[in-house]
Amino acid sequence: MTRRALVGVVVLRVGAGLLFMQHGAQKLFGVLGGFGGAGHTAPMMSRFGVAGVLELVGGALIAAGVLTRPVAAVLAVEMIIAFATAHFPRGGAPVENGGELALLYALIFVLLASVGAGPFSVDDAIFGRRD
């Protein structure tokens, strides 16, 4: 992969990780509009609570580039499950059921699980690039 492409992976990884963390913060802390209403949180021992932990912690790990491949694989599965359980029942097409974001995150995480964190990551500092 060219250096320019690797820098593109870094920008995508950091941006996606930081944005994904916001979804977790919404569910766990009730910030940024809350979960189901301003200030509301998801019960910790619910599927939304687990999703919030995955999103907050997983997003931070992705942004930093820590264990990127396995974390991205887990998050891709989470997003596919979110689409299948929360969006697909409301209609088949993602634009109809509001599932575009879940599927877009799934695609991003599949890419990161495939290509890794790229440069400027903890993974690269510890393991070096494995192209």
Contacts in CASP RR format, 6 or more apart in sequence:
PFRMAT RR
TARGET T0000
AUTHOR 0000-0000-0000
METHOD contacts of the structure
MODEL  1
MTRRALVGVVVLRVGAGLLFMQHGAQKLFGVLGGFGGAGHTAPMMSRFGV
AGVLELVGGALIAAGVLTRPVAAVLAVEMIIAFATAHFPRGGAPVENGGE
LALLYALIFVLLASVGAGPFSVDDAIFGRRD
1 9 0 8 1.000
1 115 0 8 1.000
1 131 0 8 1.000
6 118 0 8 1.000
6 119 0 8 1.000
7 119 0 8 1.000
9 111 0 8 1.000
9 112 0 8 1.000
9 115 0 8 1.000
9 116 0 8 1.000
9 117 0 8 1.000
9 118 0 8 1.000
10 117 0 8 1.000
10 118 0 8 1.000
10 119 0 8 1.000
10 120 0 8 1.000
10 121 0 8 1.000
12 108 0 8 1.000
12 111 0 8 1.000
12 112 0 8 1.000
13 62 0 8 1.000
13 63 0 8 1.000
13 65 0 8 1.000
13 68 0 8 1.000
13 112 0 8 1.000
13 117 0 8 1.000
13 118 0 8 1.000
13 121 0 8 1.000
14 63 0 8 1.000
15 63 0 8 1.000
16 59 0 8 1.000
16 62 0 8 1.000
16 63 0 8 1.000
16 105 0 8 1.000
16 108 0 8 1.000
16 109 0 8 1.000
16 112 0 8 1.000
17 58 0 8 1.000
17 59 0 8 1.000
17 60 0 8 1.000
17 62 0 8 1.000
17 63 0 8 1.000
18 59 0 8 1.000
18 63 0 8 1.000
20 55 0 8 1.000
20 58 0 8 1.000
20 59 0 8 1.000
20 62 0 8 1.000
20 75 0 8 1.000
20 105 0 8 1.000
21 55 0 8 1.000
21 56 0 8 1.000
21 58 0 8 1.000
21 59 0 8 1.000
21 60 0 8 1.000
21 63 0 8 1.000
22 32 0 8 1.000
23 52 0 8 1.000
23 55 0 8 1.000
24 51 0 8 1.000
24 52 0 8 1.000
24 53 0 8 1.000
24 54 0 8 1.000
24 55 0 8 1.000
24 56 0 8 1.000
25 31 0 8 1.000
25 32 0 8 1.000
25 56 0 8 1.000
26 32 0 8 1.000
26 33 0 8 1.000
26 34 0 8 1.000
26 35 0 8 1.000
27 34 0 8 1.000
27 35 0 8 1.000
27 41 0 8 1.000
27 42 0 8 1.000
27 48 0 8 1.000
27 49 0 8 1.000
27 51 0 8 1.000
27 52 0 8 1.000
27 55 0 8 1.000
28 41 0 8 1.000
28 42 0 8 1.000
28 44 0 8 1.000
28 49 0 8 1.000
28 52 0 8 1.000
28 53 0 8 1.000
28 56 0 8 1.000
29 41 0 8 1.000
30 38 0 8 1.000
30 39 0 8 1.000
30 40 0 8 1.000
30 41 0 8 1.000
31 39 0 8 1.000
33 39 0 8 1.000
34 40 0 8 1.000
34 41 0 8 1.000
35 41 0 8 1.000
35 42 0 8 1.000
35 48 0 8 1.000
42 48 0 8 1.000
42 49 0 8 1.000
42 51 0 8 1.000
42 52 0 8 1.000
43 49 0 8 1.000
47 85 0 8 1.000
51 78 0 8 1.000
51 82 0 8 1.000
54 74 0 8 1.000
54 75 0 8 1.000
54 78 0 8 1.000
55 75 0 8 1.000
55 78 0 8 1.000
58 71 0 8 1.000
58 74 0 8 1.000
58 75 0 8 1.000
59 71 0 8 1.000
59 75 0 8 1.000
61 67 0 8 1.000
61 68 0 8 1.000
61 71 0 8 1.000
62 68 0 8 1.000
62 71 0 8 1.000
62 72 0 8 1.000
62 75 0 8 1.000
62 109 0 8 1.000
62 112 0 8 1.000
64 121 0 8 1.000
64 122 0 8 1.000
65 117 0 8 1.000
65 121 0 8 1.000
65 122 0 8 1.000
65 123 0 8 1.000
65 124 0 8 1.000
66 121 0 8 1.000
66 122 0 8 1.000
66 123 0 8 1.000
67 123 0 8 1.000
68 112 0 8 1.000
68 113 0 8 1.000
68 116 0 8 1.000
68 117 0 8 1.000
68 118 0 8 1.000
68 121 0 8 1.000
68 123 0 8 1.000
69 112 0 8 1.000
69 113 0 8 1.000
69 114 0 8 1.000
69 116 0 8 1.000
69 117 0 8 1.000
69 123 0 8 1.000
70 113 0 8 1.000
72 109 0 8 1.000
72 110 0 8 1.000
72 111 0 8 1.000
72 112 0 8 1.000
72 113 0 8 1.000
72 116 0 8 1.000
73 109 0 8 1.000
73 113 0 8 1.000
75 105 0 8 1.000
75 109 0 8 1.000
76 105 0 8 1.000
76 106 0 8 1.000
76 109 0 8 1.000
76 110 0 8 1.000
76 113 0 8 1.000
79 102 0 8 1.000
79 103 0 8 1.000
79 105 0 8 1.000
79 106 0 8 1.000
79 109 0 8 1.000
80 102 0 8 1.000
80 106 0 8 1.000
82 102 0 8 1.000
83 94 0 8 1.000
83 99 0 8 1.000
83 102 0 8 1.000
83 103 0 8 1.000
83 106 0 8 1.000
86 99 0 8 1.000
86 102 0 8 1.000
87 94 0 8 1.000
87 97 0 8 1.000
87 98 0 8 1.000
87 99 0 8 1.000
87 102 0 8 1.000
88 97 0 8 1.000
89 97 0 8 1.000
90 96 0 8 1.000
90 97 0 8 1.000
90 98 0 8 1.000
91 97 0 8 1.000
94 100 0 8 1.000
94 103 0 8 1.000
116 123 0 8 1.000
117 123 0 8 1.000
117 124 0 8 1.000
118 124 0 8 1.000
118 129 0 8 1.000
119 129 0 8 1.000
END
